[in-house]
């Protein structure tokens, strides 16, 4: 188990807690995610950070920007998790900020009859959480995938299969 936290954020990766092996949290909330949901969050957050970095220099000091991203979590990804279709749905992300600071909100809207999740991180917590997620999740994938027969996961540059271990 890996547990990381800072002011206003928390990240726990625990392979023993399948299918909800990833816990994320903010100042006053926490939620468990399936691996595919956490990977979608990591990828989506990375895309928003890249877009923000590309636009930030063009903003005046008093200007703010809002970037949104909606990405599907497909039934194929969820089925590969070994947890049926429970991870299928849509993840919506919003990054709001100026040239130097930004906050993040997200809404996970799953298929019918499965829990949904909504949360966010402040300008102080969002960049630290994003960095922790980007560093820890790809590194922990082999352990998180253990026991999930024949499952291969790609993290946007790193492909991991539990059959290698």
Secondary structure, DSSP 8 states (H G I E B T S, - for coil): -EEEEETTEEEEE-TTSTT--EEEE-SS-EEEE-HHHHHHHHHHHHHHHHHHHHHHTTS-TT--EEEEEEEEE-HHHHHHTTSTTTT-EEEEEEEEE-SS-EEEEEEEEESTTS--EEEEE-HHHHHHHHHHHHHHHHHHHHHHHTTSTT-EEE-SS-EEEGGG-
